[in-house]
Each structure stands twice: as structure tokens, then as C-alpha cells.
Amino acid sequence: MDKSREQFEAWLKSTGHNPPYSVKRGYWEIWKASRAAIEIELPPVMRIEEPAISFCAYGRAGVLNAIYEHGLNVKGDDSGETDVPHQR
């Protein structure tokens, strides 16, 4: 079972609702569609070049901003690095 299905099953159990299979299947299709609709545009990649090392990376604050702009939360983030208001 994939992570999304596990989360769906946990949510459905938490509601106390035990729908018939056909209804549960419909709920699952809606759940998957809501997840598939989320697309996050990451910030530009930063190229970092030092004398002994060269690599590309995303800035943490930029990635967090991209996620929070979609109304999503990041588990364990209490960094205060973003400029997008979000719920905790």
C-alpha cells in the first residue's frame, strides 16, 4: 500500500464512517484526484561554486514558500524562513 492510500485509510477510519465499498471507492478516486491536482513550481536552482566543490541546490526558504503558497504544510518546519503565512 502506498503512502497516499495509507493516509486515506487512516483518514477514513478517523471519521468513524464505514461506507459501502462503492462509496469508499468513490472517496478514494476523489482523494487521488485532489493529490494529483497539486503541482508545485520550485524556485530556480542555485549554482554554488567553491574552490573545492561545485553543485546545484534549491534554497530551503524558496522551496518552503512554494509549498506554503499551495496551502500545504511541511511536517516539522518551525524555521520561520518563509514569507508565506501558513498554519501549523
N, C-alpha and C positions, 0 to 999 in steps of 0.2 A: 504494500500500500504506500503510495507516495505521500509526501508531506501535506499537500493540499487536501487530499482525501482524509488524512488523519485529522486535520484541523476541522474539516467539515463534520466528520463523525463526532468529534468532541463537542462542537457547537450544537449539533442536533440533539445530542444526549443532554447537554446543559439546559435545553429548553423544556425537557420533560415531555416533549411531544413524540409520539410513536406513530408516524403516518404509515399508511399502506405503502407497499413497495413502489407503486406507480407514482405516488406523490413524492416519496423520497427521491426517486429517480429524477423527477422534475426539479426538485430543490437542488439536487447535485448539478444538473445542467445549468441552472441559474448561477450557482456558486462558481462553476468553472468559467462561465461567460464573464462574470464580474472580475475574476482574476485575469482572464485573457485581455480584458479591455485596458488594463493598466500598462502604460508604456512610459518609461522614464528616460528622458534625454539627459545623458550625462554631460558634465561640463567638459570643456576642451582638455585634452591631455597636456600635462606639463612635461617638458623635456628638461631633465636635470643632468647637467654635465659637470663633473668634478674631475680633478686630475686623475684620480684612480678609478672612477666609476661613472657610468653613463646609463640612465634609464628613463623610462616614461612613467608617469603616475597621474592619478586623479587627486586633486586636493580634497581632503576629507570634508571640509565645510561645503564645498561645491556639490559633492555627492549627497550630503545630508540635505542641503537646500533642494536639490532635485527631487528627492524622496518626499520631503515635507510639503512641497508645493502640490503634491497629489493627495494631500490629506492623510498620508500614511505615517505611521510611527516607526521608529528604529529602536528595537529592543536594546535596553542598556545604555542609550545615549543620554547623557546628562552633561555633555561637554559645553553647551552654551555657545558652540562655534557657528551657529546658523543665524540668519537674519529673517527666517520664515517662522512665524508663530506656529506652534504645534501643541497638541495635547500630550500629556504624559499619563 
